[in-house]
């Protein structure tokens, strides 16, 4: 505790100061500080009781001192606890309490007044005159209240004639005491006139010298709120509430445009002239109402988080809450993915603003990225501040309506999992309550995002496991079915040869040919299975690149098909040569699979066209056949294993892996494959780089499974 000019205590007390009667309990565990405070009060003429602990102070308070001057730091309990116990005890609840502390700031003591029920505090450093004035004011208030109570109890019969005058005086005194920080008003329900003091005018956004305030109340208060408030006026005038008027409503400042929540209280009074009026007070309760709204909205958002299964749903829930509770006109929630910040959901921003931040590098000099890097909120309270701190980003926001911003990290423990961004239409400062509210919300949001991410991973893993199990079952069924036919043919042929004692050469050749053909079919299927297994295990199909001519490879494959498919019409078009570094056998396999597919689905009597041509830095190979278009539902999964392999599309002796292997080989070469289909026919087109400088083989998993 700091007291100015301590050595000159005696000299500071003028001889002309009138004696001030009153009993004051001074509570402080430090003898020197307690002595100084007691001396100042004694010199003013007050009786002083002294206590050095909280427990002793609670006992001594039973003697009903007029005021308790209370240090907030005591050896057995805090002064705040002593105050709360005094206010909780009916016998001591009316005793005024003055806080005093050398360790807490004035604003900290002010915050405790409302929580603990104290009646004031002594600012630091202590001025003796201020101490005496504060204490004497509370003594007078205390003794005035006790005097009025005694006078009322002792003189009730005598005061009946002047009861109305005394009641009005008491009401005015009560309003004067309670309205130090309130506005005072008088309302005439007959003329509809209102009298406002300067504080009331300020709450309604008017200057102190404003006149003709009567009709302006209706201008300021929204219709729904004014209807409720006027209904309360009628209830008070009718006597339904004992003449007491209470209402809470919103008011938009008539000149400043500020939205405030106001609480108004009043009492019906009939004057000596017989006119009925309502005398009342009004106070600003905006912070309390906003806190209630935030609490209600936070509870709703917490419930929404419980039902949010995906990160995007979590982002939408938090934006719905924040834009309402903090009056932001736009906001976005982004999630950290690797070294980028990716927008999950946004509200109020045009696409031109959001697009550059859909994959923001964390190294970028921008408020959201800085919030991730530092783990601290970035508050920008004006466009000028934005230009000073982030000029490059500010230039892109030149056409934005935003004039103040906040980027708040979403932290799960010490790890930043995302960022909440807010934008406001006007420059503004963020109060401590708003920041605390946002921190609580962002912590819940981060936890919800983490839960949603884990849920997504688990759901994805289950789906992959399910698809893998289905694929394995389908795989076993296809292999068992398709290998059985050639195996039965080989077995039947072998038994036929065993039964022949002296087979004719023609029969022998015919049976041996069937066995060889079935063995070739089994070999092709096993080769496809091996390629499929390599691709599924992530190693990719092995490639050995050598110098090759794609046109020559096409000639070789077409010549082979002219032997195995003598009735087919296969035509080769395009350039004379298309040279590059490719795996020759694998490219023959690609063309063979595409030709087999085209011949299988070509309309009878039509030709299959193969076209090869050289483009800048790559070659293009296409296979076209006339026939029915591929069903639309098969296009998204056409290159996945077994999808095209349904019975009406896959002939005997095929596992349905042909197109899957085509894509594996083409992508292994760093190329790409596409399909176009329609009433005119179907075209499979491949683009290949002519050099070996291609991305490394990824063994990419293109279908369900690991």
RODO-807587 format. One record per residue (C-alpha): residue in one letter; x negated, y negated, z. Coordinates in steps of 0.25 Angstrom, whole numbers, padded with zeros to 4 digits, always signed. Each point is the difference from the previous one (the first is absolute). Example, Ala and Ser with C-alpha at 12.3 -4.5 7.8 and 13.67 -1.06 7.14 Angstrom:
// RODO-807587
A-0049+0018+0031/S-0006-0014-0002/
//
This chain:
// RODO-807587
X+0000+0000+0000/X-0006-0013-0004/X+0005-0013+0008/X-0006-0014-0005/X-0008-0009+0010/X+0001+0010+0011/X-0010-0007+0009/X+0008-0013+0000/X+0013+0007+0005/X+0003-0009+0011/X-0003-0013-0008/X+0010+0004-0011/X+0012+0000+0010/X+0005-0014+0000/X+0006-0005+0013/X+0013-0004-0006/X+0004+0013-0006/X+0014+0004+0007/X+0001+0012+0009/X+0005+0012-0008/X+0007+0010+0009/X+0000+0015-0004/X-0005+0013+0003/X-0010+0006-0010/X-0006+0014+0001/X-0014+0000-0007/X-0005+0014-0004/X-0015+0002-0003/X-0010+0010+0004/X-0012-0011-0001/X+0000-0008+0013/X-0006-0012-0007/X+0010-0001-0011/X+0011+0003+0009/X-0005-0011+0010/X-0001-0011-0011/X+0014+0003-0005/X+0006+0000+0014/X-0007-0013+0003/X+0005-0007-0012/X+0014+0004+0004/X-0001-0003+0014/X-0006-0014-0003/X+0013-0002-0008/X+0008+0003+0013/X+0004+0014-0003/X+0000+0012+0010/X-0010+0011-0005/X+0000+0014+0002/X-0012+0008-0004/X-0001+0015-0005/X-0013+0007-0005/X+0007+0013-0006/X+0013+0004-0008/X+0005+0009+0011/X-0001-0011+0011/X+0006-0010-0010/X+0013+0009-0002/X+0002+0000+0015/X-0002-0015+0002/X+0010-0003-0011/X+0011+0005+0009/X-0002-0013+0008/X+0006-0007-0013/X-0011-0010-0004/X+0005-0010-0010/X-0011+0004-0010/X-0011+0011-0002/X-0013-0005-0006/X-0005+0013-0005/X-0014+0004-0005/X+0001+0011-0011/X-0012+0008+0005/X+0001+0006+0014/X-0007+0011+0007/X+0011+0010+0002/X+0009-0003-0012/X+0001-0011-0011/X+0008-0013+0002/X+0009+0005-0012/X+0004+0012+0008/X+0003-0009+0013/X+0008-0009-0009/X+0008+0011-0006/X+0003+0006+0014/X+0004-0014+0006/X+0010-0002-0012/X+0005+0015+0001/X+0004-0003+0015/X+0013-0007+0002/X-0004-0007+0012/X-0012-0006-0007/X+0004-0001-0014/X+0003-0015+0001/X-0013-0004+0005/X-0008-0007-0011/X-0014+0006-0004/X-0011-0008-0005/X-0011+0008-0007/X-0015-0004+0001/X-0012+0006-0006/X-0014-0004-0004/X-0002+0012-0009/X+0012+0000-0009/X+0003-0011-0011/X+0012-0009+0001/X+0007+0008-0012/X-0002+0013+0007/X+0007-0005+0013/X+0011-0006-0008/X+0003+0014-0006/X+0001+0006+0013/X+0010-0010+0005/X+0011+0006-0008/X-0004+0014+0003/X-0002-0001+0015/X+0011-0011+0003/X-0010-0010+0006/X+0004-0015+0000/X-0013-0007-0005/X-0015+0000+0000/X-0011-0009+0004/X-0009-0003-0012/X-0015+0000+0001/X-0008-0007+0005/X+0010-0003+0011/X+0003-0015+0002/X+0004-0003+0015/X+0011-0009-0005/X+0005+0010-0010/X+0000+0011+0011/X+0008-0009+0010/X+0010-0004-0011/X+0003+0014-0004/X+0001+0005+0014/X+0009-0012+0004/X+0009+0001-0012/X+0003+0015+0004/X+0001-0003+0014/X+0011-0011-0003/X+0007+0010-0009/X+0000+0011+0010/X+0005-0009+0011/X+0010-0007-0008/X+0006+0014-0004/X+0000+0004+0015/X+0006-0014+0004/X+0011+0001-0010/X+0003+0014+0004/X+0001-0004+0015/X+0008-0012-0004/X+0010+0008-0008/X+0001+0011+0011/X+0002-0011+0011/X+0008-0010-0007/X+0009+0008-0009/X+0013-0006+0006/X-0005-0014-0001/X-0005+0001-0014/X+0013+0004-0006/X+0004-0014-0004/X-0013-0002-0007/X-0002+0014-0005/X+0000-0004-0015/X-0010-0011+0002/X-0009+0009+0008/X+0001+0011-0010/X-0003-0009-0012/X-0012-0006+0008/X-0005+0015+0003/X+0002+0004-0015/X-0008-0013-0004/X-0011+0003+0010/X+0000+0015-0004/X-0001-0004-0015/X-0011-0010+0003/X-0008+0010+0008/X+0002+0011-0010/X-0001-0008-0013/X-0015-0005+0001/X-0002+0008-0012/X+0014+0001-0006/X+0009-0009-0008/X+0012-0006+0007/X+0014-0003-0008/X+0014-0004+0003/X+0011+0004-0009/X+0014-0006-0001/X+0010+0011-0005/X+0010-0011-0004/X-0008-0009-0008/X-0010+0010-0004/X-0011-0009+0004/X-0013+0004+0005/X-0011-0007+0008/X-0014+0006-0001/X-0012-0004+0007/X-0014-0001-0007/X-0003+0015+0003/X+0013+0005-0006/X-0002-0009-0012/X-0014+0006-0002/X+0005+0014+0001/X+0010-0003-0011/X-0011-0006-0009/X+0003-0015+0002/X-0008-0012+0005/X+0003-0005+0014/X+0007-0013-0006/X+0009+0008-0008/X+0015-0004+0001/X+0013+0006-0004/X-0004+0014+0005/X+0015+0005+0001/X+0002+0005-0014/X-0015+0005-0002/X+0002+0012+0010/X+0009+0007-0011/X-0010-0004-0010/X-0012+0007+0007/X+0007+0013+0005/X+0004+0011-0010/X+0014+0002-0001/X+0001+0014+0007/X-0008-0005+0012/X+0008-0013+0001/X+0013+0008+0000/X-0005+0008+0012/X-0005-0012+0007/X+0013-0008-0002/X+0008+0012+0005/X-0008+0000+0013/X+0004-0015+0001/X+0015+0004-0001/X-0002+0011+0011/X-0007-0010+0009/X+0011-0011-0002/X+0011+0010+0002/X-0006+0004+0014/X-0002+0015-0005/X-0015-0001+0004/X+0002-0009+0012/X-0004-0012-0008/X-0013+0006-0003/X-0005-0001-0015/X-0012+0009-0005/X-0004+0002-0014/X-0012+0004-0008/X-0001-0004-0014/X-0010-0004-0012/X-0002-0014-0004/X-0007-0005-0012/X-0007-0013+0002/X+0008-0011-0006/X-0013-0008-0005/X-0012+0010+0003/X+0007+0012-0006/X-0005+0009+0011/X+0008+0012+0004/X+0002+0001+0015/X+0008+0009+0010/X+0006-0008+0011/X+0007+0004+0013/X+0011-0010+0005/X+0006+0000+0013/X+0011-0010+0005/X+0011-0003+0010/X+0014-0006-0002/X+0002-0013+0008/X+0012-0009+0002/X-0004-0014+0003/X+0007-0010+0008/X+0006-0006-0013/X+0006+0014-0002/X-0008+0003-0012/X-0005+0014-0002/X-0015+0001-0004/X-0010+0012+0000/X-0014-0004+0006/X-0011+0010-0004/X-0014+0003-0004/X-0007+0006-0012/X-0013+0007-0001/X-0009+0006-0010/X+0000+0016+0000/X-0006+0002-0013/X-0012+0009+0005/X+0009+0008+0009/X+0010+0003-0012/X-0011+0003-0009/X-0006+0009+0010/X+0013+0007+0001/X+0002+0001-0015/X-0014+0006-0001/X+0002+0010+0011/X+0013+0005-0007/X-0006+0000-0013/X-0012+0007+0005/X+0008+0011+0006/X+0007+0002-0013/X-0013+0000-0008/X-0005+0011+0010/X+0012+0008-0003/X-0002-0002-0015/X-0015+0004+0002/X+0005+0013+0006/X+0008+0003-0012/X-0011-0005-0010/X-0007+0013-0006/X-0009-0007-0011/X-0009-0012+0001/X+0008-0008-0009/X+0013+0002+0009/X-0009-0005+0012/X-0004-0012-0008/X+0014-0003-0004/X+0005+0001+0014/X-0011-0009+0006/X+0003-0011-0011/X+0015+0001+0003/X-0003-0003+0014/X-0011-0011-0001/X+0007-0008-0011/X+0012-0002+0009/X-0007-0001+0014/X-0011-0010-0004/X+0008-0008-0011/X-0011+0004-0011/X+0006-0001-0014/X-0010+0010-0006/X-0009+0012+0005/X-0007+0012-0004/X-0006+0012+0006/X-0013+0006-0005/X-0007+0013+0004/X-0015+0003+0000/X-0003+0011-0010/X-0015+0003-0001/X-0007-0013-0004/X+0013-0007-0004/X+0012-0007+0005/X+0013+0005-0007/X+0013-0007+0001/X+0011+0010+0005/X+0012-0010+0000/X+0002-0015-0002/X+0012-0009+0002/X+0001-0015-0006/X-0012+0000-0008/X+0000-0001-0016/X-0007+0012-0007/X-0010-0010-0005/X-0005-0002+0014/X+0001+0015+0005/X-0006+0006-0013/X-0015-0004+0003/X+0001+0006+0014/X+0005+0014-0003/X-0014+0005+0001/X-0008-0011+0007/X-0014+0004+0003/X-0004-0002+0015/X-0012-0008-0004/X+0008-0011-0006/X+0000-0013+0007/X+0015-0001+0003/X+0008-0001+0013/X+0005+0014-0001/X-0013+0006-0002/X-0006-0008+0011/X+0010+0004+0010/X-0004+0015-0004/X-0015-0003+0001/X+0001-0007+0014/X+0012+0006+0006/X+0005-0014+0004/X+0012-0007-0005/X-0002-0012-0010/X+0009-0012+0002/X+0001-0010-0011/X+0009-0012+0004/X-0001-0009-0012/X-0004+0001-0015/X-0012-0009+0003/X-0005+0010+0010/X+0002+0011-0011/X-0008-0008-0010/X-0012-0002+0010/X-0001+0014+0004/X+0004+0008-0013/X-0001-0010-0012/X+0000+0011-0011/X+0013+0007+0006/X+0006-0014+0003/X-0001-0004-0015/X+0008+0013-0004/X+0011-0005+0010/X+0002-0014-0006/X+0014+0003-0005/X+0004+0008+0013/X+0010-0006+0009/X-0007+0004+0012/X-0007-0010+0009/X-0004+0008+0012/X-0005+0015+0002/X-0003+0011+0009/X-0008+0013-0002/X+0001+0009+0012/X-0007+0013+0000/X+0007+0013+0003/X-0009+0007+0010/X+0002+0014+0005/X-0010+0000+0012/X-0012-0007-0006/X+0002+0004-0014/X+0007-0009-0010/X+0010+0008-0008/X+0006-0012-0008/X+0004-0015+0000/X+0013-0008+0002/X+0001-0012-0008/X+0010-0012+0002/X+0003-0012-0007/X+0007-0013+0004/X+0006-0011-0008/X-0005-0011+0010/X-0013-0002+0007/X+0002+0005+0014/X-0007+0005+0013/X+0002+0013+0006/X+0003+0000+0015/X-0006+0010+0010/X+0013+0007+0001/X+0001+0002-0015/X-0014+0005-0001/X+0002+0010+0012/X+0013+0004-0007/X-0007+0003-0013/X-0011+0007+0007/X+0010+0010+0006/X+0007+0002-0013/X-0013+0002-0008/X-0004+0011+0011/X+0013+0007-0002/X-0001-0001-0015/X-0014+0005+0000/X+0004+0012+0008/X+0012+0003-0009/X-0009-0001-0013/X-0009+0010+0006/X+0011+0009+0003/X+0006-0002-0014/X-0014+0003-0006/X-0001+0013+0008/X+0014+0004-0004/X-0003-0003-0014/X-0012+0009+0000/X+0007+0011+0007/X+0011-0001-0009/X-0009+0000-0012/X-0008+0012+0005/X+0013+0008+0003/X+0005-0003-0014/X-0014+0004-0006/X+0001+0013+0008/X+0014+0003-0005/X-0004-0003-0014/X-0013+0008+0001/X+0008+0012+0006/X+0011-0001-0012/X-0012-0001-0010/X-0006+0013+0006/X+0013+0007+0000/X+0002-0004-0015/X-0014+0003-0003/X+0001+0014+0005/X+0013+0002-0007/X-0005-0005-0013/X-0013+0008+0000/X+0007+0013+0005/X+0010-0001-0011/X-0009-0005-0012/X-0011+0010+0003/X+0009+0012+0001/X+0005-0001-0015/X-0014+0002-0006/X-0004+0009+0011/X+0012+0009-0003/X-0004-0001-0015/X-0014+0005+0002/X+0005+0011+0010/X+0010+0005-0011/X-0010-0001-0011/X-0010+0008+0008/X+0010+0011+0004/X+0005+0001-0015/X-0015+0002-0004/X-0001+0011+0011/X+0012+0007-0006/X-0005+0000-0014/X-0007+0013-0003/X-0005-0004-0014/X+0005-0014-0002/X+0000-0006-0014/X-0009-0011-0003/X+0011-0010-0002/X+0007+0004+0013/X-0013-0001+0007/X-0004-0014-0005/X+0014-0005+0002/X+0000+0005+0015/X-0014-0005+0002/X+0004-0014-0006/X+0011-0001+0010/X-0009+0003+0012/X-0010-0010-0005/X+0010-0011-0002/X+0006+0003+0014/X-0014-0001+0006/X-0003-0013-0008/X+0013-0006+0006/X-0004+0004+0014/X-0014-0006-0002/X+0006-0013-0005/X+0009+0000+0013/X-0011+0003+0009/X-0008-0011-0006/X+0011-0010+0002/X+0001+0005+0014/X-0014-0003+0003/X+0000-0014-0006/X+0013-0003+0008/X-0007+0005+0013/X-0012-0008-0003/X+0008-0013-0002/X+0009+0003+0012/X-0012+0002+0009/X-0006-0014-0003/X-0012+0004-0008/X+0006-0003-0014/X-0002+0009-0012/X-0015+0000-0003/X-0005-0007-0013/X-0012+0001-0008/X-0001-0012-0009/X-0007+0002-0013/X+0000-0008-0014/X+0013+0005-0007/X+0009-0005-0011/X+0014+0000+0004/X+0005+0002-0015/X-0009+0012-0001/X+0006+0006+0013/X+0014-0003-0006/X-0003+0008-0013/X-0005+0012+0008/X+0012+0001+0009/X+0010-0002-0012/X-0008+0011-0007/X+0002+0009+0012/X+0015-0003+0000/X+0002+0003-0015/X-0005+0014+0003/X+0009+0002+0013/X+0012-0008-0006/X-0001+0002-0015/X+0014-0006-0002/X-0003-0013+0007/X-0002-0013-0007/X-0011-0008+0007/X-0006-0012-0006/X-0012-0008+0003/X-0001-0015-0002/X-0009-0012+0003/X-0015-0003-0001/X-0011+0008-0006/X-0007+0002+0013/X+0002-0005+0015/X-0013+0003+0007/X-0003-0001+0015/X-0005+0007+0013/X+0010+0010+0004/X+0001+0015+0005/X+0003+0007-0014/X+0007+0013+0006/X+0009-0008+0009/X+0004-0010-0011/X+0004+0012-0008/X+0008+0005+0012/X+0007-0013+0001/X+0003+0000-0015/X+0004+0014+0000/X+0010-0002+0012/X+0006-0012-0007/X+0002+0007-0013/X+0006+0012+0007/X+0010-0009+0007/X+0003-0008-0013/X+0002+0013-0008/X+0009+0006+0011/X+0009-0012+0000/X+0000-0004-0015/X+0012+0000-0008/X+0000+0012-0009/X-0006-0003-0014/X-0007-0013+0004/X-0014-0003+0001/X-0009-0003+0012/X-0009-0012-0002/X-0014-0002+0006/X-0006-0014-0001/X-0014-0004+0004/X-0005-0014-0002/X-0012-0008+0006/X+0003-0013+0008/X-0009-0010+0006/X-0008+0007+0011/X+0010+0012+0000/X+0007+0010-0009/X+0015+0003-0001/X+0005+0014-0002/X+0015+0003-0001/X+0009+0012-0003/X+0014-0002-0005/X+0011+0010-0003/X+0015-0002-0004/X+0010+0006+0010/X+0009-0003+0011/X-0005-0011+0010/X-0006+0004+0013/X+0011-0001+0011/X-0001-0013+0007/X+0000+0006+0014/X-0013+0008-0004/X-0008-0012-0005/X-0005-0004+0014/X-0005+0014+0003/X-0004+0005-0013/X-0015+0001+0002/X+0002+0007+0014/X-0002+0015+0001/X+0012+0009-0003/X+0010-0012-0002/X+0001+0001-0015/X-0001+0015+0002/X+0015+0003+0002/X+0005+0012-0008/X+0006-0008-0011/X-0013-0007-0003/X-0011+0010+0003/X-0002+0013-0009/X-0004+0013+0005/X-0015+0001+0003/X-0001-0015+0005/X-0001-0004+0015/X+0004-0014-0003/X-0013-0006+0003/X-0004-0005-0014/X+0004-0015+0001/X-0006+0000+0015/X-0013+0005-0006/X+0000-0010-0011/X+0001-0012+0010/X-0011+0006+0008/X-0009+0001-0011/X+0003-0013-0006/X-0001-0008+0013/X-0013+0008+0003/X-0006-0007-0013/X+0005-0013+0006/X+0012-0001-0010/X+0015+0000+0001/X+0011+0007-0006/X+0015-0005-0003/X+0012+0006-0006/X+0011-0007-0008/X+0013+0007-0004/X+0013-0003-0007/X+0009+0004-0011/X-0010+0000-0010/X-0009+0009+0008/X-0011+0001+0010/X-0014-0005+0000/X-0012+0003+0010/X-0011-0011-0001/X-0014+0001+0006/X-0010-0011+0001/X-0015+0004+0003/X-0012-0008+0001/X-0011+0003-0009/X-0011-0001+0010/X-0004+0008+0013/X+0002-0013+0008/X+0013+0003+0007/X+0004+0001+0014/X-0004+0012+0008/X+0009+0012+0000/X+0010-0002+0011/X+0007+0014+0000/X+0012-0009+0002/X+0012+0007+0006/X+0011-0003-0009/X+0011+0009+0005/X+0005+0004+0013/X-0010+0007+0010/X-0013-0004+0006/
//
